Amino acid sequence: GENVEQHPSTLSVQEGDSAVIKCTYSDSASNYFPWYKQELGKGPQLIIDIRSNVGEKKDQRIAVTLNKTAKHFSLHITETQPEDSAVYFCAASGGGFKTIFGAGTRLFVKA
Amino acid sequence: DGGITQSPKYLFRKEGQNVTLSCEQNLNHDAMYWYRQDPGQGLRLIYYSQIVNDFQKGDIAEGYSVSREKKESFPLTVTSAQKNPTAFYLCASSITGQRSNQPQHFGDGTRLSIL
């Protein structure tokens, strides 16, 4: 069935360093790839998304890249800050009605 | 402010009891969803509704039921048939139920525990 694999499951970086989270999807019909940030006790919030007709998208310190051939997409956070600490989920949709979520990456930014 | 409101924030269930989780949205979105989140796992789809008076089972619908009588409301009932209900439940909505390739807006969840 459809699947999204996300790595790493845990990531610890020093404040100011960059963080990269990678996802791989299985359904070649997927055409929409959102990233969500979930803080403790809260629901996920959309932070950036990319569609299959674009290879890269940037919003201030956050960027997402997409490689449709390899079915890979990645989240890049530069100049990390302690408030970036959270769980990040990638997702893929478009092949069917459902959105398939990755298992999440817990990011720790050490001050 | 527009958004999704889930209540209660914490809920406790006794053996053999049905409990209902509330989800209300004022975003005028057609589609609504219920997800279950367990530690270290992604979001698993329980039920979804593309339009009022219609809903479909997701991947883990057994032991759950829903209704969609109003556009803004999508309550989830966790029945006694759900033997492992302890989890964080998230409700979400999206603009249209016709396509899946659009962002979902989430509530802040209900944490359900067994007494």
Interface residues (C-beta under 8 A of the other chain):
Chain A: V4 Q6 S9 N31 Y32 P34 Y36 G41 K42 G43 P44 Q45 L46 D49 R51 F89 S93 G94 G96 F97 K98 T99 F101 G102 A103 G104
Chain B: I4 Q6 G40 Q41 G42 L43 L45 Y48 Q50 Q56 G58 D59 L90 A92 R99 S100 N101 Q102 P103 Q104 H105 F106 G107 D108 G109
